[in-house]
Amino acid sequence: MVKFSSLFVYLFIILFSVSLEGQSPADPKDSPASVGHSGRDRQGTEDPDFIKNEPKIKGTSFFDFGWLFGRDSRPESRSKRPDNREPYDPPESRSKRPDRFNGRRTIDHSSNADFVRNVPSESITKSHAEEQLATAAWDLGILLGTSHSITDMQANKNLGFVDFVDYQTSNFNFGFGAFVRHQPNSWFAINGGMNYAKLKGSNTSLEGLTDNFQYEGFSFENDIYEFFVKTEFHVPFLMYNPSNAYIFTGISVFFTELDMMDPDGRLYTSDYDFEQVQPAIPIGLGYYYTFRNGFSLGYEFGWRYTLFPYLDGIKIDKRNYDSYFINSLTFSYSVN
């Protein structure tokens, strides 16, 4: 009986010690486990609210029989505790801020963190094409060159190409002018200005042109003052190049001041009556190159088709009107 009583006592002590739950202090600050390494929290401060070795709210023994009573006696994860949750608020995207983004941008490789990658930086220098193909560009320029006439007295209307070139290279006069060019886009420009052209020619024989030889040995000089407006059409494949090639046409009005001389060099009054102010149609082509300092150098060839047969003071060939053309070097400067 004594042995049985002793066995019952021993069993009771064992069961009591096994099922006994450890008690935790009510205040975590009173527990020596509330302070982590060297009495500091995980952020290296003395603040006990955020500690590395936080106390368990619920104590446990070595053997846990809580499952027998329908409860989970495992300690609650600190990451799920409301007092340990810190909501993550991501920083605002600077690319969506109205004051930092206003359209498609290129990458900015600046090391300054205040810059947004999608905001372009200003180019240090403009490209050569941007400088000379600026929208709404204005150029002021002058023309220096030679002037040539095609008249009855010179008998050069029906010459072949080789003979015509040979004649014009040995019979030319000088001219000059000024112009203003406005270029609203890369392929089109409007050019307005004036030209002075000196026309001169003589005749030694009109045989083959007419049976009337009364003007044989005559000569003429004509001062042409021309005012023009031309439209220029630039070659598309050069629009991103400092070079510009173009064709032009337009309308002009010229004033003619004619002097005729007989074979003895005396002034002769023309036998025909005509108006001194006449219209013409300029047709030609040109080229110019723009340097980085805004200056341009080019060349222009322009033929003037007229409805006027009296540039030389006479009318013999009834099939064609008189005409003239101008070869010019162009010098201009962009005022933008």
JOFEN-V527845 format. One record per residue. N is the residue number from 1. RES is the residue in three letters. NEAR is the number of other C-alpha atoms within 8 Angstrom. D_CENTER is the distance of its C-alpha to the mean C-alpha in Angstrom with 2 decimals. Layout:
N_RES_NEAR_D_CENTER ; N_RES_NEAR_D_CENTER
This chain:
1_MET_4_111.73 ; 2_VAL_5_110.56 ; 3_LYS_6_108.31 ; 4_PHE_7_106.83 ; 5_SER_8_106.14 ; 6_SER_8_104.51 ; 7_LEU_8_102.28 ; 8_PHE_8_101.23 ; 9_VAL_8_100.34 ; 10_TYR_8_98.31 ; 11_LEU_8_96.36 ; 12_PHE_8_95.64 ; 13_ILE_8_94.32 ; 14_ILE_8_92.05 ; 15_LEU_8_90.62 ; 16_PHE_8_90.15 ; 17_SER_7_88.31 ; 18_VAL_9_86.07 ; 19_SER_10_85.07 ; 20_LEU_7_84.74 ; 21_GLU_7_81.16 ; 22_GLY_7_80.01 ; 23_GLN_7_79.22 ; 24_SER_8_76.01 ; 25_PRO_7_76.00 ; 26_ALA_4_74.84 ; 27_ASP_6_72.53 ; 28_PRO_9_70.11 ; 29_LYS_7_70.27 ; 30_ASP_7_73.98 ; 31_SER_9_73.38 ; 32_PRO_6_73.00 ; 33_ALA_8_70.57 ; 34_SER_13_68.13 ; 35_VAL_14_66.76 ; 36_GLY_13_64.79 ; 37_HIS_7_64.46 ; 38_SER_5_65.97 ; 39_GLY_7_66.03 ; 40_ARG_14_62.22 ; 41_ASP_15_59.98 ; 42_ARG_9_57.16 ; 43_GLN_6_54.64 ; 44_GLY_6_56.84 ; 45_THR_7_58.13 ; 46_GLU_7_61.57 ; 47_ASP_8_60.49 ; 48_PRO_10_63.02 ; 49_ASP_4_61.02 ; 50_PHE_9_58.74 ; 51_ILE_13_61.03 ; 52_LYS_9_60.97 ; 53_ASN_8_64.62 ; 54_GLU_10_64.96 ; 55_PRO_8_68.50 ; 56_LYS_7_69.36 ; 57_ILE_6_70.28 ; 58_LYS_8_72.91 ; 59_GLY_9_75.41 ; 60_THR_10_76.74 ; 61_SER_10_79.64 ; 62_PHE_5_79.64 ; 63_PHE_7_80.58 ; 64_ASP_9_78.92 ; 65_PHE_7_80.90 ; 66_GLY_9_78.61 ; 67_TRP_9_77.81 ; 68_LEU_6_81.46 ; 69_PHE_6_80.94 ; 70_GLY_6_77.72 ; 71_ARG_7_75.24 ; 72_ASP_6_72.49 ; 73_SER_9_73.42 ; 74_ARG_4_70.43 ; 75_PRO_7_68.51 ; 76_GLU_6_65.35 ; 77_SER_6_62.05 ; 78_ARG_6_60.53 ; 79_SER_6_57.06 ; 80_LYS_8_58.44 ; 81_ARG_9_60.10 ; 82_PRO_5_58.52 ; 83_ASP_4_58.94 ; 84_ASN_9_56.93 ; 85_ARG_8_53.92 ; 86_GLU_4_50.72 ; 87_PRO_4_48.01 ; 88_TYR_4_44.58 ; 89_ASP_4_41.78 ; 90_PRO_4_38.40 ; 91_PRO_4_35.75 ; 92_GLU_4_33.13 ; 93_SER_6_29.88 ; 94_ARG_8_27.24 ; 95_SER_8_24.52 ; 96_LYS_7_26.32 ; 97_ARG_8_26.69 ; 98_PRO_6_24.93 ; 99_ASP_5_24.20 ; 100_ARG_10_22.56 ; 101_PHE_11_20.61 ; 102_ASN_6_18.52 ; 103_GLY_4_16.71 ; 104_ARG_5_15.36 ; 105_ARG_7_14.75 ; 106_THR_8_14.70 ; 107_ILE_8_17.80 ; 108_ASP_11_18.70 ; 109_HIS_5_21.33 ; 110_SER_6_22.73 ; 111_SER_4_26.51 ; 112_ASN_5_26.83 ; 113_ALA_6_28.39 ; 114_ASP_4_27.26 ; 115_PHE_8_23.64 ; 116_VAL_10_22.91 ; 117_ARG_9_21.58 ; 118_ASN_11_19.06 ; 119_VAL_12_17.43 ; 120_PRO_9_14.43 ; 121_SER_5_14.91 ; 122_GLU_4_12.72 ; 123_SER_5_11.54 ; 124_ILE_4_14.28 ; 125_THR_4_12.45 ; 126_LYS_7_8.99 ; 127_SER_6_8.51 ; 128_HIS_10_10.28 ; 129_ALA_10_7.94 ; 130_GLU_9_5.43 ; 131_GLU_10_8.91 ; 132_GLN_13_10.40 ; 133_LEU_12_8.12 ; 134_ALA_9_7.48 ; 135_THR_8_8.71 ; 136_ALA_8_12.47 ; 137_ALA_13_12.91 ; 138_TRP_11_16.62 ; 139_ASP_11_18.49 ; 140_LEU_12_22.18 ; 141_GLY_11_24.14 ; 142_ILE_11_27.55 ; 143_LEU_12_29.16 ; 144_LEU_11_32.09 ; 145_GLY_11_33.94 ; 146_THR_13_36.92 ; 147_SER_15_38.36 ; 148_HIS_14_40.62 ; 149_SER_11_42.91 ; 150_ILE_11_44.40 ; 151_THR_14_47.74 ; 152_ASP_13_51.30 ; 153_MET_13_52.84 ; 154_GLN_9_50.83 ; 155_ALA_11_51.68 ; 156_ASN_10_48.25 ; 157_LYS_7_47.23 ; 158_ASN_5_48.67 ; 159_LEU_7_47.97 ; 160_GLY_6_46.58 ; 161_PHE_6_43.20 ; 162_VAL_6_44.70 ; 163_ASP_8_47.11 ; 164_PHE_10_44.47 ; 165_VAL_8_42.15 ; 166_ASP_8_45.21 ; 167_TYR_9_46.32 ; 168_GLN_9_42.99 ; 169_THR_7_42.52 ; 170_SER_6_45.95 ; 171_ASN_8_45.78 ; 172_PHE_11_42.76 ; 173_ASN_11_42.13 ; 174_PHE_10_39.42 ; 175_GLY_13_37.01 ; 176_PHE_13_34.17 ; 177_GLY_11_31.80 ; 178_ALA_11_28.91 ; 179_PHE_12_25.86 ; 180_VAL_11_23.01 ; 181_ARG_11_19.83 ; 182_HIS_11_17.53 ; 183_GLN_12_14.35 ; 184_PRO_9_13.29 ; 185_ASN_10_10.85 ; 186_SER_11_10.12 ; 187_TRP_9_13.70 ; 188_PHE_11_15.93 ; 189_ALA_13_17.30 ; 190_ILE_11_20.57 ; 191_ASN_12_22.69 ; 192_GLY_11_25.89 ; 193_GLY_11_28.51 ; 194_MET_11_31.94 ; 195_ASN_12_33.71 ; 196_TYR_11_37.14 ; 197_ALA_15_38.79 ; 198_LYS_13_42.30 ; 199_LEU_13_44.07 ; 200_LYS_12_47.37 ; 201_GLY_12_49.74 ; 202_SER_10_53.40 ; 203_ASN_13_55.83 ; 204_THR_7_58.78 ; 205_SER_7_59.73 ; 206_LEU_12_58.80 ; 207_GLU_7_61.10 ; 208_GLY_5_59.83 ; 209_LEU_8_57.72 ; 210_THR_8_60.58 ; 211_ASP_6_64.27 ; 212_ASN_5_63.79 ; 213_PHE_9_63.68 ; 214_GLN_4_63.89 ; 215_TYR_10_60.43 ; 216_GLU_10_61.07 ; 217_GLY_10_60.22 ; 218_PHE_13_58.12 ; 219_SER_13_54.78 ; 220_PHE_13_52.06 ; 221_GLU_12_49.32 ; 222_ASN_13_46.71 ; 223_ASP_11_44.16 ; 224_ILE_13_41.17 ; 225_TYR_11_39.01 ; 226_GLU_12_36.05 ; 227_PHE_11_33.55 ; 228_PHE_11_30.73 ; 229_VAL_11_27.78 ; 230_LYS_12_25.67 ; 231_THR_11_22.96 ; 232_GLU_12_20.67 ; 233_PHE_10_19.33 ; 234_HIS_14_16.88 ; 235_VAL_10_17.38 ; 236_PRO_7_14.99 ; 237_PHE_5_15.24 ; 238_LEU_11_13.91 ; 239_MET_13_10.59 ; 240_TYR_8_8.86 ; 241_ASN_8_11.70 ; 242_PRO_13_12.91 ; 243_SER_9_15.76 ; 244_ASN_12_16.16 ; 245_ALA_11_19.19 ; 246_TYR_11_20.32 ; 247_ILE_11_23.48 ; 248_PHE_13_24.69 ; 249_THR_11_27.55 ; 250_GLY_11_28.76 ; 251_ILE_11_31.89 ; 252_SER_12_33.71 ; 253_VAL_11_36.99 ; 254_PHE_12_39.04 ; 255_PHE_10_42.22 ; 256_THR_12_44.77 ; 257_GLU_8_47.44 ; 258_LEU_11_49.83 ; 259_ASP_10_52.73 ; 260_MET_14_55.11 ; 261_MET_12_57.71 ; 262_ASP_12_60.87 ; 263_PRO_9_62.09 ; 264_ASP_5_63.73 ; 265_GLY_6_60.47 ; 266_ARG_7_61.57 ; 267_LEU_8_59.28 ; 268_TYR_8_59.79 ; 269_THR_6_59.03 ; 270_SER_8_57.32 ; 271_ASP_6_59.51 ; 272_TYR_6_56.72 ; 273_ASP_5_55.44 ; 274_PHE_5_51.69 ; 275_GLU_5_49.09 ; 276_GLN_7_47.09 ; 277_VAL_8_43.85 ; 278_GLN_12_42.36 ; 279_PRO_10_39.18 ; 280_ALA_12_37.16 ; 281_ILE_11_34.24 ; 282_PRO_14_31.77 ; 283_ILE_12_30.46 ; 284_GLY_11_28.70 ; 285_LEU_11_25.81 ; 286_GLY_12_23.76 ; 287_TYR_11_21.50 ; 288_TYR_12_19.77 ; 289_TYR_10_18.06 ; 290_THR_11_15.95 ; 291_PHE_10_16.94 ; 292_ARG_8_15.39 ; 293_ASN_4_17.77 ; 294_GLY_11_16.41 ; 295_PHE_11_19.33 ; 296_SER_12_19.34 ; 297_LEU_11_22.31 ; 298_GLY_11_23.13 ; 299_TYR_11_25.93 ; 300_GLU_12_26.83 ; 301_PHE_11_29.84 ; 302_GLY_11_30.99 ; 303_TRP_11_34.18 ; 304_ARG_11_35.79 ; 305_TYR_11_37.87 ; 306_THR_12_40.56 ; 307_LEU_9_43.39 ; 308_PHE_9_45.54 ; 309_PRO_13_48.33 ; 310_TYR_9_49.50 ; 311_LEU_12_47.09 ; 312_ASP_14_50.15 ; 313_GLY_12_52.68 ; 314_ILE_12_54.34 ; 315_LYS_8_53.96 ; 316_ILE_7_55.47 ; 317_ASP_8_53.12 ; 318_LYS_6_52.95 ; 319_ARG_4_50.53 ; 320_ASN_6_47.38 ; 321_TYR_11_45.95 ; 322_ASP_15_45.11 ; 323_SER_13_41.52 ; 324_TYR_11_39.59 ; 325_PHE_11_36.39 ; 326_ILE_13_34.35 ; 327_ASN_11_32.71 ; 328_SER_12_30.42 ; 329_LEU_11_28.43 ; 330_THR_14_25.48 ; 331_PHE_11_24.41 ; 332_SER_11_21.69 ; 333_TYR_10_19.83 ; 334_SER_11_16.68 ; 335_VAL_8_17.99 ; 336_ASN_4_14.85
